[in-house]
Amino acid sequence: MIKNVRQALKGKPADYGLATNSDKRNFIDLDLKPYIFSQDINKVCLVKSGSFFKDNIEEMRKDLSDYQLLLVGPEWMEIMPKGVSKASALEKIAAKIGCTMDEVMAFGDAENDLEMIQKAGIGVAMGNAMDNLKEQANLVTDTNMNNGIGKVIDALLDGKEDQLRKGIL
């Protein structure tokens, strides 16, 4: 009820455009009859304007508190069940091959990389990364376009692991 009042007063969509038959929805309907989903969907991507996310992200996070809502860019959000992340995938892979997370190096540039960067032994933010990711990383390297990953790997191969862990490239 409160959402319907808010929508009427402020013009905000009551369901962020996700509900079927929403007049705020701007999706292309696809014929999904030949497809059978045999597993739960583990990620939904939502593409809206940057101003939409600035205005609505905190409220969306409250309304969808059972999920992780992560900005991948200013106009792109991923919505996933809690516990589904790049970090949890890396932890499983590391355990399977007999490594600890301290032996893992991870690179990222957006909120969906944050937990992975924090848990990796060497968490590297790209030069073009979001500021909150750069703040949490061990190290910030050059941008994707300027071979940032290659520069870090070269330093690792040159025996500079201790320096990388301290944020020195």
DSSP file with accessible surface (Angstrom, degrees, kcal/mol):
  #  RESIDUE AA STRUCTURE BP1 BP2  ACC     N-H-->O    O-->H-N    N-H-->O    O-->H-N    TCO  KAPPA ALPHA  PHI   PSI    X-CA   Y-CA   Z-CA
    1    1 A M     >        0   0  175      0, 0.0     4,-2.0     0, 0.0     5,-0.2   0.000 360.0 360.0 360.0 -46.0    0.0    0.0    0.0
    2    2 A I  H  >  +     0   0  131      1,-0.2     4,-2.8     2,-0.2     5,-0.2   0.908 360.0  52.4 -60.8 -40.6    2.8    2.5    0.9
    3    3 A K  H  > S+     0   0   70      1,-0.2     4,-2.6     2,-0.2    -1,-0.2   0.891 107.5  51.8 -63.5 -37.7    4.5    1.8   -2.4
    4    4 A N  H  > S+     0   0   95      2,-0.2     4,-2.2     1,-0.2    -1,-0.2   0.898 111.0  47.5 -66.3 -37.5    1.3    2.5   -4.3
    5    5 A V  H  X S+     0   0   72     -4,-2.0     4,-2.6     2,-0.2     5,-0.3   0.940 112.2  49.5 -65.8 -45.9    0.9    5.8   -2.5
    6    6 A R  H  X S+     0   0   59     -4,-2.8     4,-3.1     1,-0.2     6,-0.7   0.911 110.3  51.5 -60.1 -40.4    4.6    6.7   -3.1
    7    7 A Q  H  X S+     0   0   43     -4,-2.6     4,-1.9     1,-0.2    -1,-0.2   0.933 111.6  46.6 -63.4 -43.3    4.1    5.8   -6.8
    8    8 A A  H  < S+     0   0   84     -4,-2.2    -2,-0.2     1,-0.2    -1,-0.2   0.897 120.6  38.0 -66.0 -39.6    1.1    8.0   -7.1
    9    9 A L  H  < S+     0   0  140     -4,-2.6    -2,-0.2    -5,-0.1    -1,-0.2   0.884 133.2  20.5 -80.4 -40.7    2.8   11.0   -5.3
   10   10 A K  H  < S-     0   0  148     -4,-3.1    -3,-0.2    -5,-0.3    -2,-0.2   0.471  95.8-120.6-111.4  -7.3    6.3   10.7   -6.6
   11   11 A G     <  +     0   0   42     -4,-1.9    -4,-0.2    -5,-0.5    -3,-0.1   0.660  60.9 147.2  76.0  14.3    5.9    8.7   -9.8
   12   12 A K        -     0   0   54     -6,-0.7    -1,-0.3    -9,-0.1    -2,-0.1  -0.649  55.4-108.7 -83.3 140.0    8.3    6.0   -8.6
   13   13 A P        -     0   0   23      0, 0.0     3,-0.4     0, 0.0    -1,-0.1  -0.435  18.2-141.0 -67.0 138.7    7.5    2.5   -9.7
   14   14 A A  S    S+     0   0   21      1,-0.2   -10,-0.1    -2,-0.1   -11,-0.1   0.729 100.2  25.9 -72.4 -21.0    6.2    0.3   -6.9
   15   15 A D  S >  S-     0   0   41      4,-0.1     3,-1.8   -12,-0.1    -1,-0.2   0.186 107.1-110.4-129.7  15.0    8.1   -2.7   -8.1
   16   16 A Y  T 3  S-     0   0   11     -3,-0.4    -2,-0.1     1,-0.3    40,-0.0   0.742  73.3 -66.3  61.6  21.2   11.1   -1.2  -10.0
   17   17 A G  T 3  S+     0   0    2      8,-0.1    -1,-0.3     1,-0.1     9,-0.2   0.603 113.4 112.6  80.6  10.8    9.6   -2.5  -13.2
   18   18 A L    <   +     0   0   74     -3,-1.8     2,-0.1     7,-0.1    -2,-0.1   0.715  48.9  92.9 -90.0 -21.7   10.1   -6.1  -12.3
   19   19 A A  S >  S-     0   0   41     -4,-0.1     3,-1.5     1,-0.1     6,-0.1  -0.441  84.4-102.2 -78.5 147.4    6.4   -7.2  -11.9
   20   20 A T  T 3  S+     0   0  109      1,-0.2     3,-0.1    -2,-0.1    -1,-0.1  -0.365 105.7  14.7 -62.4 141.9    4.5   -8.7  -14.8
   21   21 A N  T 3  S+     0   0  142      1,-0.2    -1,-0.2     2,-0.0     2,-0.2   0.649  86.1 158.9  67.1  16.7    2.1   -6.3  -16.4
   22   22 A S    X   -     0   0   22     -3,-1.5     3,-1.1     1,-0.2    -1,-0.2  -0.519  42.0-144.3 -69.8 134.5    3.7   -3.3  -14.8
   23   23 A D  T 3  S+     0   0  130      1,-0.2    -1,-0.2    -2,-0.2    -2,-0.0   0.633 101.7  57.1 -73.5 -10.9    3.0   -0.1  -16.6
   24   24 A K  T 3  S+     0   0   83    -12,-0.0    -1,-0.2     2,-0.0     2,-0.2   0.480  83.4 109.6 -92.8  -6.5    6.6    1.1  -15.8
   25   25 A R    <   -     0   0   70     -3,-1.1    -8,-0.1    -6,-0.1    -7,-0.1  -0.500  42.9-177.1 -75.4 139.1    8.1   -2.0  -17.4
   26   26 A N        +     0   0  153     -2,-0.2     2,-0.3    -9,-0.2    -1,-0.1  -0.434  35.5 132.0-130.5  53.9   10.0   -1.4  -20.6
   27   27 A F        -     0   0  107    -10,-0.1     2,-0.6     0, 0.0    -2,-0.0  -0.757  58.4-120.5-105.0 157.4   11.0   -5.0  -21.6
   28   28 A I        -     0   0  150     -2,-0.3     2,-0.3     1,-0.0    -2,-0.1  -0.851  33.4-127.2 -93.2 123.3   10.7   -6.8  -24.8
   29   29 A D        -     0   0  122     -2,-0.6     2,-0.4     2,-0.0    -1,-0.0  -0.560  26.4-161.7 -73.6 131.6    8.5   -9.8  -24.3
   30   30 A L        -     0   0  128     -2,-0.3     2,-1.0     3,-0.0    -1,-0.0  -0.897  25.2-115.2-113.1 145.6   10.2  -13.0  -25.5
   31   31 A D        +     0   0  111     -2,-0.4     4,-0.0     1,-0.2    -2,-0.0  -0.686  38.4 171.8 -79.5 104.7    8.5  -16.3  -26.3
   32   32 A L    >   +     0   0   86     -2,-1.0     3,-1.6     1,-0.2    -1,-0.2   0.281  41.5 111.3 -99.2  10.8    9.9  -18.6  -23.6
   33   33 A K  T 3  S+     0   0  184      1,-0.3    -1,-0.2     3,-0.0    -2,-0.0   0.870  75.4  52.1 -56.3 -39.1    7.7  -21.5  -24.3
   34   34 A P  T 3  S+     0   0  100      0, 0.0     2,-0.4     0, 0.0    -1,-0.3   0.667  97.4  84.6 -74.7  -8.9   10.5  -23.7  -25.8
   35   35 A Y    <   -     0   0  152     -3,-1.6     2,-0.5    -4,-0.0    -3,-0.0  -0.761  57.8-167.8 -97.7 135.2   12.6  -23.1  -22.7
   36   36 A I        -     0   0  154     -2,-0.4     2,-0.8     0, 0.0    -3,-0.0  -0.983  14.3-145.7-119.4 120.5   12.3  -25.1  -19.5
   37   37 A F        +     0   0  137     -2,-0.5     4,-0.1     1,-0.1    -2,-0.0  -0.782  21.3 174.6 -87.4 113.8   14.2  -23.8  -16.5
   38   38 A S        +     0   0  109     -2,-0.8     2,-0.3     2,-0.1    -1,-0.1   0.468  63.5  43.1 -98.4  -4.2   15.4  -26.8  -14.5
   39   39 A Q  S    S-     0   0  160      0, 0.0     2,-0.0     0, 0.0     3,-0.0  -0.930  94.0 -89.1-135.4 161.8   17.3  -24.8  -11.9
   40   40 A D        -     0   0  160     -2,-0.3     2,-0.4     1,-0.1    -2,-0.1  -0.355  45.6-110.1 -65.1 149.5   16.8  -21.7   -9.9
   41   41 A I        -     0   0  111      1,-0.1     3,-0.1    -4,-0.1    -1,-0.1  -0.698  30.8-169.6 -80.0 128.0   17.9  -18.5  -11.5
   42   42 A N        +     0   0   99     -2,-0.4     2,-0.3     1,-0.2    -1,-0.1   0.485  63.7  31.3-104.0  -0.5   21.0  -17.3   -9.6
   43   43 A K        -     0   0   87     37,-0.2     2,-0.4     2,-0.0    -1,-0.2  -0.958  52.8-169.8-157.1 138.6   21.4  -13.8  -11.1
   44   44 A V  E     -A   79   0A  68     35,-2.3    35,-3.0    -2,-0.3     2,-0.5  -0.993  15.7-150.7-123.1 132.3   19.2  -11.0  -12.5
   45   45 A C  E     -A   78   0A  67     -2,-0.4     2,-0.5    33,-0.2    33,-0.2  -0.899   8.7-164.5-104.4 133.0   20.8   -8.1  -14.2
   46   46 A L  E     -A   77   0A   7     31,-3.1    31,-2.9    -2,-0.5     2,-0.6  -0.981   1.3-167.1-120.1 121.6   19.0   -4.8  -14.1
   47   47 A V  E     +A   76   0A 104     -2,-0.5     2,-0.3    29,-0.2    29,-0.2  -0.956  26.8 138.6-112.6 119.6   19.9   -2.0  -16.5
   48   48 A K        -     0   0   62     27,-1.1    -2,-0.0    -2,-0.6     5,-0.0  -0.876  56.9 -66.4-143.7 179.7   18.5    1.5  -15.7
   49   49 A S     >  -     0   0   56     -2,-0.3     4,-1.8     1,-0.1     3,-0.2  -0.331  42.7-117.8 -71.7 154.3   19.8    5.0  -15.8
   50   50 A G  H  > S+     0   0   16      1,-0.2     4,-2.5     2,-0.2     5,-0.2   0.879 116.5  55.2 -58.4 -37.4   22.5    6.1  -13.4
   51   51 A S  H  > S+     0   0   73      1,-0.2     4,-2.4     2,-0.2    -1,-0.2   0.869 102.6  56.7 -67.1 -33.7   20.2    8.6  -11.9
   52   52 A F  H  > S+     0   0   24     -3,-0.2     4,-1.8     2,-0.2    -1,-0.2   0.950 110.0  44.1 -60.0 -47.9   17.6    5.8  -11.2
   53   53 A F  H  X S+     0   0    4     -4,-1.8     4,-2.6    21,-0.3     5,-0.3   0.920 112.1  52.3 -66.7 -40.2   20.1    3.9   -9.2
   54   54 A K  H  < S+     0   0  177     -4,-2.5     4,-0.3     1,-0.2    -1,-0.2   0.922 116.1  41.1 -58.8 -42.0   21.3    6.9   -7.3
   55   55 A D  H  < S+     0   0  112     -4,-2.4    -1,-0.2    -5,-0.2    -2,-0.2   0.756 130.4  23.3 -76.7 -26.1   17.7    7.8   -6.4
   56   56 A N  H  X S+     0   0    9     -4,-1.8     4,-2.8    -5,-0.2     5,-0.2   0.539  87.9  96.1-122.5  -9.2   16.6    4.3   -5.6
   57   57 A I  H  X S+     0   0   16     -4,-2.6     4,-2.6     1,-0.2     5,-0.2   0.890  88.1  48.4 -62.0 -41.2   19.4    1.9   -4.6
   58   58 A E  H  > S+     0   0  117     -4,-0.3     4,-1.7    -5,-0.3    -1,-0.2   0.929 114.8  45.5 -65.3 -42.3   19.1    2.3   -0.9
   59   59 A E  H  > S+     0   0   42      2,-0.2     4,-2.8     1,-0.2    -1,-0.2   0.904 112.4  52.0 -66.1 -39.7   15.4    1.7   -0.9
   60   60 A M  H  X S+     0   0    0     -4,-2.8     4,-2.5     1,-0.2    -2,-0.2   0.911 106.9  53.1 -62.0 -41.7   15.8   -1.2   -3.3
   61   61 A R  H  < S+     0   0   70     -4,-2.6    -1,-0.2    -5,-0.2    -2,-0.2   0.872 111.8  45.9 -63.1 -35.1   18.4   -2.8   -0.9
   62   62 A K  H >< S+     0   0  158     -4,-1.7     3,-1.1    -5,-0.2    -2,-0.2   0.933 114.6  46.7 -69.6 -46.8   15.9   -2.5    1.9
   63   63 A D  H 3< S+     0   0   60     -4,-2.8    -2,-0.2     1,-0.3     3,-0.2   0.817 121.6  37.1 -65.9 -31.6   13.0   -3.9   -0.1
   64   64 A L  T >< S+     0   0   43     -4,-2.5     3,-2.3    -5,-0.2    -1,-0.3  -0.263  73.5 143.2-113.4  44.2   15.2   -6.8   -1.5
   65   65 A S  T <   +     0   0   65     -3,-1.1    -1,-0.1     1,-0.3    -2,-0.1   0.651  63.4  67.2 -65.6 -14.4   17.2   -7.4    1.7
   66   66 A D  T 3  S+     0   0  129     -3,-0.2    16,-1.0    -4,-0.1    -1,-0.3   0.506 103.4  55.5 -80.0  -3.2   17.2  -11.2    1.1
   67   67 A Y  E <  S-B   81   0A 112     -3,-2.3     2,-0.5    -6,-0.2    -3,-0.1  -0.827  85.5-113.0-125.2 163.2   19.4  -10.6   -1.9
   68   68 A Q  E     -B   80   0A  37     12,-3.4    12,-2.2    -2,-0.3     2,-0.6  -0.854  25.8-164.1 -93.0 130.3   22.7   -8.9   -2.7
   69   69 A L  E     +B   79   0A   7     -2,-0.5     2,-0.4    10,-0.2    10,-0.2  -0.973  15.3 177.6-115.6 113.7   22.3   -5.9   -5.0
   70   70 A L  E     -B   78   0A  29      8,-2.6     8,-2.8    -2,-0.6     2,-0.4  -0.972  26.9-132.8-125.3 128.5   25.6   -4.9   -6.5
   71   71 A L  E     +B   77   0A  31     -2,-0.4    40,-1.5     6,-0.2    41,-0.5  -0.640  20.0 179.2 -77.7 128.6   26.4   -2.1   -8.9
   72   72 A V  E    S-     0   0A  26      4,-2.9     5,-0.2    -2,-0.4    -1,-0.2   0.633  75.3 -13.7 -99.0 -22.4   28.6   -3.4  -11.8
   73   73 A G  E >  S-B   76   0A  14      3,-1.5     3,-1.3    37,-0.1    -1,-0.4  -0.933  88.1 -80.1-163.3 177.5   28.6    0.1  -13.4
   74   74 A P  T 3  S+     0   0  101      0, 0.0   -21,-0.3     0, 0.0   -20,-0.2   0.764 131.0  29.9 -64.3 -20.7   26.6    3.3  -13.0
   75   75 A E  T 3  S+     0   0  112      1,-0.1   -27,-1.1   -22,-0.1     2,-0.4   0.121 110.9  73.4-123.7  20.2   23.7    1.9  -15.1
   76   76 A W  E <   -AB  47  73A 107     -3,-1.3    -4,-2.9   -29,-0.2    -3,-1.5  -0.977  51.1-179.3-144.7 125.1   24.0   -1.9  -14.3
   77   77 A M  E     -AB  46  71A   0    -31,-2.9   -31,-3.1    -2,-0.4     2,-0.4  -0.951  15.2-149.2-124.4 143.0   23.1   -3.8  -11.2
   78   78 A E  E     -AB  45  70A  10     -8,-2.8    -8,-2.6    -2,-0.4     2,-0.5  -0.938   8.7-161.8-108.1 135.4   23.3   -7.5  -10.4
   79   79 A I  E     +AB  44  69A  15    -35,-3.0   -35,-2.3    -2,-0.4   -10,-0.2  -0.979  23.5 159.3-117.7 119.8   20.8   -9.0   -8.0
   80   80 A M  E     - B   0  68A  12    -12,-2.2   -12,-3.4    -2,-0.5   -37,-0.2  -0.957  45.7 -90.5-138.4 156.9   21.8  -12.4   -6.6
   81   81 A P  E >   - B   0  67A  47      0, 0.0     3,-1.8     0, 0.0   -14,-0.2  -0.353  58.6 -92.6 -61.5 147.3   21.0  -14.6   -3.6
   82   82 A K  T 3  S+     0   0  135    -16,-1.0     3,-0.1     1,-0.2   -16,-0.0  -0.370 114.1  31.4 -60.6 140.5   23.2  -13.9   -0.6
   83   83 A G  T 3  S+     0   0   55      1,-0.2     2,-0.7    -3,-0.1    -1,-0.2   0.257  89.5 110.0  93.6 -12.5   26.2  -16.1   -0.6
   84   84 A V    <   +     0   0   51     -3,-1.8     2,-0.3     4,-0.1    -1,-0.2  -0.872  48.3 123.2 -96.0 112.1   26.4  -16.4   -4.4
   85   85 A S  S  > S-     0   0   17     -2,-0.7     4,-1.9    -3,-0.1     5,-0.1  -0.982  76.0-100.9-159.0 168.5   29.5  -14.4   -5.4
   86   86 A K  H  > S+     0   0   89     26,-0.6     4,-2.6    -2,-0.3     5,-0.2   0.867 121.3  57.0 -63.5 -35.1   32.9  -14.5   -7.1
   87   87 A A  H  > S+     0   0    0      2,-0.2     4,-2.6     1,-0.2    -1,-0.2   0.931 105.5  48.2 -63.5 -45.2   34.5  -14.9   -3.7
   88   88 A S  H  > S+     0   0   25      1,-0.2     4,-1.9     2,-0.2    -1,-0.2   0.895 112.2  50.4 -65.5 -35.1   32.5  -18.0   -2.9
   89   89 A A  H  X S+     0   0   47     -4,-1.9     4,-2.4     2,-0.2    -2,-0.2   0.935 111.0  48.2 -65.6 -45.0   33.4  -19.5   -6.2
   90   90 A L  H  X S+     0   0   43     -4,-2.6     4,-3.1     1,-0.2     5,-0.2   0.894 108.8  54.2 -62.7 -39.0   37.1  -18.8   -5.7
   91   91 A E  H  X S+     0   0   73     -4,-2.6     4,-2.4     1,-0.2    -1,-0.2   0.916 110.1  47.0 -61.0 -41.8   36.9  -20.3   -2.2
   92   92 A K  H  X S+     0   0  155     -4,-1.9     4,-2.2     2,-0.2    -2,-0.2   0.914 114.0  46.8 -66.8 -42.6   35.5  -23.5   -3.7
   93   93 A I  H  X S+     0   0   97     -4,-2.4     4,-2.1     2,-0.2    -2,-0.2   0.936 112.2  50.4 -64.8 -45.2   38.1  -23.6   -6.4
   94   94 A A  H  X>S+     0   0    4     -4,-3.1     5,-3.4     1,-0.2     4,-0.6   0.932 111.9  47.4 -59.5 -45.8   40.9  -22.9   -4.0
   95   95 A A  H ><5S+     0   0   73     -4,-2.4     3,-0.9    -5,-0.2    -1,-0.2   0.913 109.9  53.8 -62.5 -40.4   39.8  -25.7   -1.7
   96   96 A K  H 3<5S+     0   0  186     -4,-2.2    -1,-0.2     1,-0.3    -2,-0.2   0.863 114.1  40.2 -65.1 -35.1   39.4  -28.1   -4.6
   97   97 A I  H 3<5S-     0   0  121     -4,-2.1    -1,-0.3    -5,-0.1    -2,-0.2   0.395 119.9-106.4 -97.1   5.2   43.0  -27.6   -5.8
   98   98 A G  T <<5S+     0   0   66     -3,-0.9     2,-0.3    -4,-0.6    -3,-0.2   0.773  75.4 128.5  82.1  27.7   44.4  -27.5   -2.2
   99   99 A C      < -     0   0   44     -5,-3.4    -1,-0.3    -6,-0.2     2,-0.3  -0.756  51.3-131.9-109.3 160.7   45.1  -23.7   -1.9
  100  100 A T    >   -     0   0   79     -2,-0.3     3,-1.6     1,-0.1    21,-0.2  -0.692  30.9-110.1-100.4 163.6   44.2  -21.2    0.7
  101  101 A M  G >  S+     0   0   33      1,-0.3    20,-2.2    -2,-0.3     3,-1.5   0.766 117.1  69.3 -65.5 -22.3   42.6  -17.8   -0.2
  102  102 A D  G 3  S+     0   0   96      1,-0.3    -1,-0.3    18,-0.2    18,-0.1   0.762  97.1  53.0 -64.8 -21.8   45.9  -16.3    0.9
  103  103 A E  G <  S+     0   0  121     -3,-1.6     2,-0.4    18,-0.1    -1,-0.3   0.378  93.7  95.2 -93.2   4.2   47.5  -17.9   -2.2
  104  104 A V    <   -     0   0   25     -3,-1.5    18,-2.0    15,-0.2    17,-0.9  -0.785  55.8-161.1-101.4 138.4   44.9  -16.4   -4.5
  105  105 A M  E     -c  122   0B  44     -2,-0.4     2,-0.4    16,-0.2    18,-0.2  -0.968  15.3-174.0-113.3 132.4   45.3  -13.2   -6.5
  106  106 A A  E     -c  123   0B   5     16,-2.3    18,-3.3    -2,-0.4     2,-0.4  -0.978  11.3-156.8-130.6 144.9   42.1  -11.5   -7.7
  107  107 A F  E     +c  124   0B  48     -2,-0.4     2,-0.3    16,-0.2    18,-0.2  -0.920  22.8 157.2-118.1 143.0   41.4   -8.6  -10.0
  108  108 A G  E     -c  125   0B   5     16,-1.9    18,-2.5    -2,-0.4    21,-0.2  -0.980  32.4-169.9-158.7 170.9   38.3   -6.5  -10.1
  109  109 A D        +     0   0   57     -2,-0.3    21,-2.0    16,-0.2     2,-0.2   0.390  68.9  45.9-143.4  -3.5   36.6   -3.2  -11.0
  110  110 A A  S >  S-     0   0    1     19,-0.2     3,-2.2    23,-0.1     4,-0.4  -0.838  89.5 -88.9-140.8 176.1   33.1   -3.1   -9.5
  111  111 A E  G >  S+     0   0   31    -40,-1.5     3,-1.3     1,-0.3     4,-0.5   0.806 119.1  65.0 -58.5 -30.8   31.0   -3.9   -6.4
  112  112 A N  G 3  S+     0   0   15    -41,-0.5   -26,-0.6     1,-0.3    -1,-0.3   0.603 103.7  48.9 -71.7  -4.5   30.4   -7.5   -7.6
  113  113 A D  G <> S+     0   0    4     -3,-2.2     4,-2.6     2,-0.1    -1,-0.3   0.479  85.2  94.0-103.5  -7.4   34.2   -8.0   -7.1
  114  114 A L  H <> S+     0   0   41     -3,-1.3     4,-2.4    -4,-0.4     5,-0.2   0.920  85.5  43.9 -58.9 -52.4   34.4   -6.4   -3.6
  115  115 A E  H  > S+     0   0   59     -4,-0.5     4,-2.1     1,-0.2    -1,-0.2   0.908 114.7  51.5 -62.2 -38.4   34.1   -9.6   -1.5
  116  116 A M  H  > S+     0   0   17      1,-0.2     4,-1.8     2,-0.2    -1,-0.2   0.928 109.9  48.8 -63.6 -43.9   36.5  -11.4   -3.8
  117  117 A I  H  < S+     0   0    1     -4,-2.6    21,-0.2     1,-0.2    -1,-0.2   0.893 112.4  49.2 -63.2 -40.1   39.1   -8.6   -3.5
  118  118 A Q  H  < S+     0   0   98     -4,-2.4    -1,-0.2    -5,-0.2    -2,-0.2   0.863 115.0  42.9 -68.6 -35.7   38.8   -8.6    0.3
  119  119 A K  H  < S+     0   0   83     -4,-2.1    -1,-0.2    -5,-0.2    -2,-0.2   0.705  93.8  94.1 -87.4 -20.5   39.2  -12.4    0.6
  120  120 A A  S  < S-     0   0    7     -4,-1.8     3,-0.4    -5,-0.2   -18,-0.2  -0.402  80.3-125.5 -72.2 149.2   42.0  -12.9   -1.8
  121  121 A G  S    S+     0   0    9    -20,-2.2     2,-0.5   -17,-0.9   -16,-0.2   0.891 108.7  24.4 -58.7 -40.3   45.6  -12.9   -0.5
  122  122 A I  E    S-c  105   0B   5    -18,-2.0   -16,-2.3   -21,-0.3     2,-0.6  -0.928  79.3-170.2-127.8 105.8   46.3  -10.2   -3.1
  123  123 A G  E     -c  106   0B   0     -2,-0.5    15,-1.7    -3,-0.4    16,-1.6  -0.875   7.9-166.0 -99.3 120.9   43.3   -8.2   -4.1
  124  124 A V  E     -cd 107 139B   0    -18,-3.3   -16,-1.9    -2,-0.6     2,-0.4  -0.930   8.1-157.2-115.8 124.2   43.9   -5.9   -7.0
  125  125 A A  E     -cd 108 140B   0     14,-2.8    16,-2.6    -2,-0.5   -16,-0.2  -0.807  23.8-122.7 -94.2 137.1   41.7   -3.1   -8.1
  126  126 A M    >   -     0   0    5    -18,-2.5     3,-2.3    -2,-0.4    17,-0.3  -0.422  24.1-112.2 -72.8 155.3   41.9   -1.9  -11.7
  127  127 A G  T 3  S+     0   0   19     15,-1.8    16,-0.2     1,-0.3    -1,-0.1   0.785 121.1  50.5 -59.6 -26.4   42.8    1.7  -12.4
  128  128 A N  T 3  S+     0   0   74     14,-0.3    -1,-0.3     2,-0.0     3,-0.1   0.264  89.6 124.2 -94.5  13.3   39.3    2.1  -13.8
  129  129 A A  S <  S-     0   0    7     -3,-2.3   -19,-0.2   -21,-0.2   -20,-0.1  -0.241  72.9 -89.8 -72.6 160.9   37.6    0.5  -10.7
  130  130 A M    >>  -     0   0   45    -21,-2.0     4,-1.9     1,-0.1     3,-0.7  -0.367  39.9-115.5 -64.5 147.1   34.9    2.0   -8.6
  131  131 A D  H 3> S+     0   0  116      1,-0.2     4,-2.1     2,-0.2     5,-0.2   0.870 113.0  56.5 -57.5 -40.9   36.4    4.0   -5.7
  132  132 A N  H 3> S+     0   0   55      1,-0.2     4,-0.8     2,-0.2    -1,-0.2   0.846 108.1  49.3 -65.0 -28.2   35.0    1.8   -3.0
  133  133 A L  H X> S+     0   0    0     -3,-0.7     4,-1.3     2,-0.2     3,-0.6   0.922 108.2  52.8 -73.3 -42.6   36.8   -1.2   -4.5
  134  134 A K  H 3< S+     0   0   65     -4,-1.9     3,-0.3     1,-0.2    -2,-0.2   0.880 105.9  55.3 -59.0 -38.0   40.1    0.7   -4.7
  135  135 A E  H 3< S+     0   0  146     -4,-2.1    -1,-0.2     1,-0.2    -2,-0.2   0.807 112.1  42.4 -65.5 -29.6   39.8    1.5   -1.0
  136  136 A Q  H << S+     0   0   96     -4,-0.8    -1,-0.2    -3,-0.6    -2,-0.2   0.623  95.5  96.6 -93.5 -15.1   39.4   -2.2   -0.1
  137  137 A A  S  < S-     0   0   18     -4,-1.3   -13,-0.2    -3,-0.3     3,-0.1  -0.375  71.8-134.9 -77.5 153.7   42.1   -3.6   -2.4
  138  138 A N  S    S+     0   0   62    -15,-1.7     2,-0.3     1,-0.2   -14,-0.2   0.813  91.9  12.3 -66.7 -30.9   45.7   -4.4   -1.4
  139  139 A L  E     -d  124   0B   6    -16,-1.6   -14,-2.8    27,-0.0     2,-0.5  -0.994  61.8-145.3-151.6 144.7   46.8   -2.7   -4.6
  140  140 A V  E     -d  125   0B  65     -2,-0.3   -14,-0.2    27,-0.3     2,-0.1  -0.982  26.6-174.7-114.9 126.4   45.5   -0.5   -7.4
  141  141 A T        -     0   0    9    -16,-2.6     7,-0.1    -2,-0.5     8,-0.1  -0.377  34.2 -69.6-105.9-171.9   47.0   -1.2  -10.8
  142  142 A D        -     0   0   52      6,-0.2   -15,-1.8   -16,-0.2   -14,-0.3  -0.116  64.4 -79.9 -70.4 176.0   46.7    0.5  -14.2
  143  143 A T    > > -     0   0   36    -17,-0.3     5,-2.2   -16,-0.2     3,-0.6  -0.190  39.0-104.5 -73.4 169.5   43.5    0.4  -16.2
  144  144 A N  G > 5S+     0   0   81      1,-0.2     3,-1.4     3,-0.2     5,-0.1   0.905 122.6  53.5 -58.3 -43.5   42.3   -2.5  -18.4
  145  145 A M  G 3 5S+     0   0  171      1,-0.3    -1,-0.2     2,-0.1    -3,-0.0   0.697 107.5  51.6 -68.6 -20.1   43.3   -0.5  -21.5
  146  146 A N  G < 5S-     0   0   89     -3,-0.6    -1,-0.3     0, 0.0    -2,-0.2  -0.023 119.9-102.5-108.8  28.5   46.8    0.0  -20.2
  147  147 A N  T <>5 +     0   0  101     -3,-1.4     4,-2.2     1,-0.1    -3,-0.2   0.834  59.5 163.2  62.0  38.5   47.6   -3.6  -19.4
  148  148 A G  H  ><S+     0   0    0     -5,-2.2     4,-1.6     1,-0.2    -6,-0.2   0.894  73.4  49.2 -56.8 -42.6   47.0   -3.3  -15.6
  149  149 A I  H  > S+     0   0   70      1,-0.2     4,-2.6     2,-0.2     5,-0.2   0.942 109.8  51.9 -64.3 -44.7   46.7   -7.1  -15.1
  150  150 A G  H  > S+     0   0   16      1,-0.2     4,-2.8     2,-0.2    -1,-0.2   0.889 106.3  54.4 -59.4 -38.6   49.9   -7.8  -17.1
  151  151 A K  H  X S+     0   0   83     -4,-2.2     4,-1.9     2,-0.2    -1,-0.2   0.901 110.7  45.3 -64.1 -39.7   51.8   -5.3  -15.0
  152  152 A V  H  X S+     0   0    0     -4,-1.6     4,-2.4     2,-0.2    -2,-0.2   0.929 113.4  49.1 -70.6 -43.3   50.8   -7.0  -11.7
  153  153 A I  H  X S+     0   0   70     -4,-2.6     4,-2.8     1,-0.2     5,-0.2   0.917 109.6  52.6 -63.7 -40.9   51.6  -10.5  -13.1
  154  154 A D  H  X S+     0   0   90     -4,-2.8     4,-1.6    -5,-0.2    -1,-0.2   0.926 109.5  49.4 -58.1 -43.1   55.0   -9.3  -14.4
  155  155 A A  H  <>S+     0   0    8     -4,-1.9     5,-2.3     2,-0.2    -2,-0.2   0.906 110.8  49.9 -64.0 -41.0   55.8   -8.0  -10.9
  156  156 A L  H ><5S+     0   0   59     -4,-2.4     3,-1.8     1,-0.2     5,-0.4   0.940 111.0  48.6 -62.1 -44.7   54.7  -11.3   -9.3
  157  157 A L  H 3<5S+     0   0  133     -4,-2.8    -1,-0.2     1,-0.3    -2,-0.2   0.764 104.3  61.0 -68.3 -23.1   56.9  -13.2  -11.7
  158  158 A D  T 3<5S-     0   0  117     -4,-1.6    -1,-0.3    -5,-0.2    -2,-0.2   0.294 124.8-103.1 -83.6   7.2   59.8  -10.9  -10.9
  159  159 A G  T < 5S+     0   0   66     -3,-1.8     3,-0.3    -5,-0.1    -3,-0.2   0.718  83.9 128.7  83.5  22.5   59.5  -12.0   -7.3
  160  160 A K     >< +     0   0   86     -5,-2.3     4,-2.4     1,-0.2     5,-0.2   0.005  21.6 124.5-102.0  30.9   57.8   -9.0   -5.9
  161  161 A E  H  > S+     0   0   81     -5,-0.4     4,-2.3     1,-0.2    -1,-0.2   0.910  73.5  52.0 -57.1 -45.0   54.9  -10.8   -4.1
  162  162 A D  H  > S+     0   0  114     -3,-0.3     4,-1.1     1,-0.2    -1,-0.2   0.896 110.4  48.6 -60.8 -39.7   55.7   -9.2   -0.8
  163  163 A Q  H  4>S+     0   0   84      2,-0.2     5,-3.1     1,-0.2     3,-0.4   0.909 109.4  52.3 -66.7 -40.8   55.6   -5.7   -2.3
  164  164 A L  H ><5S+     0   0    0     -4,-2.4     3,-1.6     1,-0.2    -2,-0.2   0.906 105.9  54.1 -61.6 -41.0   52.3   -6.5   -4.1
  165  165 A R  H 3<5S+     0   0   60     -4,-2.3    -1,-0.2     1,-0.3    -2,-0.2   0.807 109.6  49.3 -63.3 -27.1   50.7   -7.6   -0.8
  166  166 A K  T 3<5S-     0   0  165     -4,-1.1    -1,-0.3    -3,-0.4    -2,-0.2   0.378 124.2-104.2 -91.7   0.7   51.8   -4.2    0.7
  167  167 A G  T < 5S+     0   0   31     -3,-1.6     2,-0.6     1,-0.3   -27,-0.3   0.664  77.6 133.6  87.6  18.2   50.3   -2.3   -2.2
  168  168 A I      <       0   0   86     -5,-3.1    -1,-0.3    -6,-0.1    -2,-0.2  -0.896 360.0 360.0-107.4 124.0   53.6   -1.5   -4.0
  169  169 A L              0   0   95     -2,-0.6   -17,-0.1   -29,-0.1   -18,-0.0  -0.893 360.0 360.0-110.8 360.0   53.8   -2.0   -7.7
